[in-house]
Amino acid sequence: MINLEFTARQIAEVLNGKLEGNEKVKVSKLSKIDSEEKGGLVFVADAKFEKYLYTTEAAIAIVNHNLQVEGTVKPTLIRVKNPHFAFVKILQYYASMKKEKTGISKNAFVAKNAKIGRDVYIGDGAFIGENVVIEDDVTIYPQAFVGENVQIGEGTILYAGVKIYEDCVIGSECILHAGCVIGADGFGFMPNDRGSYEKIPQLGNVVIGDNVEIGANACIDRSTVGSTVIENGVKIDNLVQIAHNCHIGENTVIAANCGIAGSVKIGKNCVFAGQVGIKDHVTIGNQVIAGSQCGIHKNIADKQTVLGSPAMEAKKMLKIFAAMNSLPDILDKVYGKE
């Protein structure tokens, strides 16, 4: 919990908002508009919550610039064009006030030839292998593992228990959440004439760009040869599997429980909802949207929205869903009711 105190004037300056009320009133916490909590900072971004503005005990409320106030309100108002965005900006501002950790724990292992930048934090039980390069302002929490020859860019955060295998490259300003694994072997096996499987050595690595966030217990496999690539700005949720030799384009968003098979190529600014599965060697264009539990078995062109399994263009799939709902009535007409 962040325990900081700001005046309405300070918050309005951060948001470039217009003040109405006591500019000297102070807040030290964020609250929900529909709670009875006193003295907090709230925001009203949806018309259905406007009624709470007249009963809230909050000290400051962030509201839409064109909100029409029809009664007495207790909080000081800060008017902005986009309350949702303003609230996110405030959350970021609060988060930036956290005291940054620095220093290397005596209980961490750091190889003698590792290169460590300025203002780096390495927590208890962390392991930093041979020839690792860690740039300035990196934060590595306890029990993280960084293998040989790994490179980690400036300002990146590795939370507790992150595992980065040898030779992988992590960009700047990335966030890797607890338990995610970068660079484990891809699922590569070849059947032999004895009915068992020969392991195909996975000799490549994983290359992750800047401003990438990877959720807890997500796994990104190293390539057989070359690199598995995650471009700048990609956001990956918890429990996502990305197989060897995949290439994920910049600013693509992948929600929880998605599974992406080997050698898939995904374009820029795509959105994959939860539990999407993608067959190996599929190519997906830019700005593609895939609904929850899609099963993608073939290539998808730019700017398509797909649903279902097998995935189809959304309008077509919605017609199929509607037809399926009508099937019982049709069958009753054809065969008679039982």
Secondary structure, DSSP 8 states (H G I E B T S, - for coil): -----EEHHHHHHHHT-EEES-TT-EE-SB--TTS--SS-EEEE-SGGGGGGGGT---SEEEEETT----S---SEEEEES-HHHHHHHHHHHHHHTS----EE-TTSEE-TT-EE-TT-EE-TT-EE-TT-EE-TT-EE-TT-EE-TT-EE-TT-EE-TT-EE-TT-EE-TT-EE-TT-EEEE----EEE-TTSSEEE-----EEEE-SS-EE-TT-EEE--SSSEEEE-TT-EE-TT-EE-TT-EE-TT-EE-TT-EE-TT-EE-SS-EE-TT-EE-TT-EE-TT-EE-TT-EE-S-B-TT-EEETTTTEEHHHHHHHHHHHHHHHHHHHHHH---
